[in-house]
Amino acid sequence: MTGAPSISGTTRLYVVLGHPVAQVRSPALMNPLFARLGIDAVLVPVHARPEHLERIVDGLRCVGNVDGIFVTVPHKAAVVALADRCSPMVEIAGSANALRRDADGSWYAENFDGLGFVAGLVAAGHEPKGRRVALVGAGGAGSAIAAALLSAGVDRLSVCDPDTARLAGLRSRLDAHWPGRTVTSAEPDLDGADLVVNATPLGLDPDDPLPFRPDLLPPGGVVADIIMHPRETRLLREAAALGHDVHYGIHMLDGQLDSYRAFFRLTDVPPTTRPRDVGHRARPYHDTRG
C-alpha cells in the first residue's frame, strides 16, 4: 500500500494534539507505517488550544474507534493528569507524548521523546555517554530528554529554564534516580559543554530569538535542535556557520518509530480485533507498571 490512506467505516483513528499543529511530522511518519503494515488506521492532526485540552481529550476517550493520542507542544505536561496510568518515564519526566487505549478502556501514558532523541543521536554518530551536556528547556520534551540523557550515561547535565518551579521539580525527580549529576540555572550554562540541546519552541517562528548564543560555545561541539519544522532553524544555521556539527529535530522522531510500533502494538494484534471502550472514563490513577 502506498500513497494516501484509504478511509472507510472500519478505519481506526489516531490523533496528534498540539497548539499549533502545522509543524507536526508524526502523520508523515505513522501513516506510511500503517500502510506498510496493512493496518486500516490513520493519524490526523487536531489543533487543541490549552484551555480546551481536557474537553478534547475527554471527547476522544468517548470515540470508540480512537486507539491512540500523540501529544506535542504545549500539552505534554498537562496531558499526564488526563491519563489513567503512566509509565515510570512519565513519572520521572512529568510529561507524556503518547497515550494508548488499552483493552479495558483505560488510557496509558508514555513518553518517547527522550528515548527517541538519544536513539537519533547515536544513529548520527553522537554517542552521549561521557559527554558534558547543556539542555535548554525543561518543558515536556526537555524533561524526558534530560532523563534519557542521564540514563545514557552523560557525565554532566546542565538544564536551564526560566520557570524556576518547573526546574526545581525536574531536578528533584532526576536526583532521585541519578544523584549529583544535574545542575540547573535560569539562564543557559554553556561552560564546558560539548553537546548543547535546544528543547524549547524557540525556532518554530523565523522571528523567534535564539535560545542561546552559539558563538559562546567552545569549538568542536554539537548543537542539536528538537524542532522539526523548519528542518534548519536559525540556531542550526548559525551554529553550522561557526563550524559546529548540527543535529536536526527530525532525528528524534525517526528514533521513536520502533518504540511507537511496540507501544501501540502495531505488529502483533490488529487494532480492529481489540475490545473497545465506548465512552466510560475510568477513575484516574497512576501505575508504574509497563
C-alpha positions in Angstrom: 0.0 0.0 0.0 1.3 3.4 -0.9 0.1 6.9 -1.2 -2.8 8.4 0.8 -4.5 6.1 3.3 -7.9 4.7 2.3 -10.5 5.8 4.8 -13.6 3.6 5.5 -16.0 2.8 8.2 -13.6 0.3 9.7 -10.6 2.7 9.9 -9.1 3.1 13.3 -8.1 6.7 14.4 -5.0 8.2 15.9 -4.7 11.9 16.6 -1.8 14.3 17.4 -2.8 17.1 19.7 -0.9 20.4 19.7 -1.1 24.2 19.6 0.0 24.9 16.9 -0.1 21.7 14.7 1.1 23.0 11.4 4.7 21.8 12.3 3.8 18.3 13.3 5.6 15.5 11.4 4.2 12.4 13.1 1.5 11.9 10.4 4.2 11.7 7.7 5.9 9.1 9.8 3.0 7.0 11.0 0.6 6.9 8.1 3.2 5.3 5.7 3.9 2.8 8.6 0.2 1.9 8.8 0.2 1.4 5.0 3.3 -0.8 5.0 1.9 -3.0 7.8 -1.5 -3.2 6.1 -3.2 -1.7 9.1 -6.5 0.1 8.5 -5.7 3.3 10.5 -4.9 6.9 10.0 -3.2 9.6 12.2 -4.5 13.1 11.8 -3.6 16.5 13.5 -6.0 18.1 15.9 -5.5 21.7 16.8 -6.1 21.8 20.6 -5.8 25.1 22.5 -4.7 24.8 26.1 -8.0 25.9 27.5 -9.8 23.2 25.5 -7.4 20.3 26.1 -9.3 18.5 28.8 -12.6 18.7 26.9 -10.9 17.5 23.7 -9.2 14.5 25.5 -12.5 13.6 27.2 -14.3 13.7 23.9 -11.6 11.5 22.2 -12.0 9.0 25.1 -15.7 8.6 24.1 -14.9 7.9 20.5 -15.0 4.1 20.1 -12.6 3.9 17.2 -9.8 6.1 18.6 -6.8 3.9 19.5 -4.1 6.4 20.4 -3.2 10.0 21.0 0.1 11.7 20.2 0.9 14.9 22.1 3.1 17.8 21.2 3.7 21.4 22.4 2.4 22.7 24.8 0.4 19.8 26.2 2.9 17.2 27.2 2.8 18.0 30.9 -0.9 18.8 31.2 -2.0 15.5 29.5 -0.4 13.4 32.2 -3.3 14.2 34.6 -5.8 13.1 31.9 -4.3 9.5 31.7 -5.5 6.6 33.9 -2.0 5.1 34.2 1.5 6.2 33.3 4.9 4.7 32.8 8.0 5.2 35.0 9.5 7.5 32.4 6.3 9.7 32.6 6.6 9.8 36.4 10.3 11.0 36.2 9.8 13.4 33.3 6.4 14.7 34.4 5.3 14.7 30.8 3.9 12.3 28.1 3.8 12.3 24.3 1.7 9.3 23.6 -1.4 7.7 25.1 -2.7 4.3 24.3 -6.2 2.9 24.8 -5.9 -0.5 26.4 -8.3 -3.4 26.2 -10.1 -2.5 29.4 -10.8 1.1 28.0 -8.2 2.8 30.2 -5.6 5.1 28.8 -1.9 4.5 29.4 0.6 7.4 29.0 4.2 7.0 27.9 7.0 9.4 26.8 9.3 8.5 23.9 10.8 12.0 23.4 14.0 11.2 25.4 14.5 7.7 24.1 13.9 8.9 20.5 16.3 11.8 20.9 19.1 9.6 22.3 18.5 7.0 19.6 18.7 9.7 17.0 22.0 11.0 18.5 23.5 7.5 18.5 22.4 6.8 14.9 24.0 10.1 13.8 27.3 9.1 15.5 26.9 11.4 18.5 27.2 9.0 21.4 26.1 10.9 24.6 27.9 8.7 27.1 30.6 10.6 28.9 29.7 13.9 27.4 29.0 17.2 29.2 25.6 18.3 28.0 23.7 21.6 28.3 20.0 21.3 27.8 17.9 24.5 27.2 14.3 24.0 28.2 12.7 21.8 30.9 9.2 21.5 29.5 7.5 18.4 28.2 10.1 17.2 25.7 13.1 18.7 27.6 12.3 16.8 30.8 12.1 13.5 29.0 15.3 14.2 27.1 17.0 15.1 30.4 16.1 11.7 31.9 17.1 9.8 28.8 20.5 11.5 28.6 21.3 10.7 32.2 20.2 7.1 31.7 22.5 7.0 28.6 25.5 8.0 30.8 26.2 11.6 30.2 28.9 12.9 32.5 27.2 16.1 33.5 23.9 17.6 32.6 23.1 21.3 32.9 19.5 22.2 32.5 18.1 25.7 32.2 14.6 27.1 32.2 13.2 30.4 33.3 10.4 28.6 35.1 12.2 28.0 38.4 9.4 25.9 40.0 9.3 23.6 37.0 13.1 23.4 37.0 13.2 22.6 40.7 10.6 19.8 40.3 12.6 18.2 37.4 15.9 18.5 39.3 14.3 16.7 42.3 12.9 13.9 40.2 16.2 13.4 38.3 18.3 13.5 41.5 16.2 10.7 42.9 17.5 8.4 40.1 20.8 10.0 39.2 22.0 11.9 42.3 24.6 14.7 41.8 24.8 14.6 38.0 22.5 17.5 37.2 22.9 21.3 37.7 20.2 23.8 37.0 20.0 27.5 36.2 17.6 30.1 34.9 19.9 31.0 32.0 21.9 28.7 29.7 25.1 27.4 31.2 27.3 26.5 28.2 30.6 26.3 30.1 32.5 23.2 29.0 29.5 21.7 27.1 30.4 19.6 24.1 26.7 18.9 23.3 24.0 21.6 23.6 20.3 20.9 23.0 17.5 23.3 22.3 14.4 21.7 23.8 12.3 24.9 23.6 9.8 26.0 21.0 12.2 28.9 20.0 12.8 28.5 16.3 9.3 27.5 15.2 8.8 31.1 14.1 11.5 32.7 12.0 11.3 35.8 14.1 12.0 33.9 17.4 15.1 34.9 19.4 17.9 32.3 19.7 17.5 30.0 22.7 21.3 30.6 23.4 24.2 32.2 21.6 26.1 29.6 19.6 29.1 31.9 19.4 29.7 31.3 23.1 30.2 27.6 22.7 33.6 26.0 22.8 34.9 24.8 19.4 34.1 21.3 18.3 30.8 20.9 20.0 27.5 19.5 18.7 24.4 21.7 18.6 21.1 19.8 18.5 17.5 21.2 18.0 14.3 19.2 18.6 12.3 21.4 16.3 11.3 19.5 13.2 9.8 22.3 11.0 11.6 24.2 9.8 14.3 21.5 9.5 17.1 24.0 9.6 16.3 26.5 12.3 18.2 29.8 12.7 20.1 28.3 15.6 21.4 25.4 13.5 22.3 27.7 10.6 24.3 30.0 12.8 25.9 27.0 14.6 26.9 25.4 11.4 28.4 28.7 10.1 30.6 28.7 13.2 31.9 25.2 12.4 29.8 23.2 14.9 28.3 19.9 14.0 24.5 20.2 14.0 21.8 17.6 14.7 18.3 18.0 13.3 15.0 17.6 15.1 13.6 15.0 12.7 16.1 12.5 14.1 14.2 12.5 17.4 11.0 11.4 15.6 12.8 8.8 13.5 14.3 7.4 16.7 10.8 6.8 18.1 9.4 4.8 15.3 10.2 1.3 16.7 9.0 2.4 20.1 5.7 3.5 18.7 5.2 0.2 16.9 5.7 -1.7 20.1 3.7 0.7 22.3 0.6 0.7 20.0 1.1 -3.0 19.3 1.1 -2.4 15.6 2.9 -5.6 14.7 1.1 -8.3 16.8 -2.6 -7.6 17.4 -4.5 -5.8 14.7 -6.3 -2.7 16.1 -9.7 -3.8 14.7 -9.7 -7.0 16.8 -9.1 -5.4 20.2 -12.0 -4.7 22.6 -13.1 -1.0 22.7 -14.3 1.3 25.4 -17.3 3.4 24.1 -17.2 6.2 26.5 -16.7 5.2 30.1 -13.8 7.0 31.8 -12.1 5.0 34.5 -11.2 6.8 37.7 -7.7 8.2 37.0 -4.9 6.6 38.8 -1.1 6.3 38.2 0.7 3.0 37.9 4.4 2.4 37.4 3.8 -1.0 35.7 4.7 -1.0 32.0 
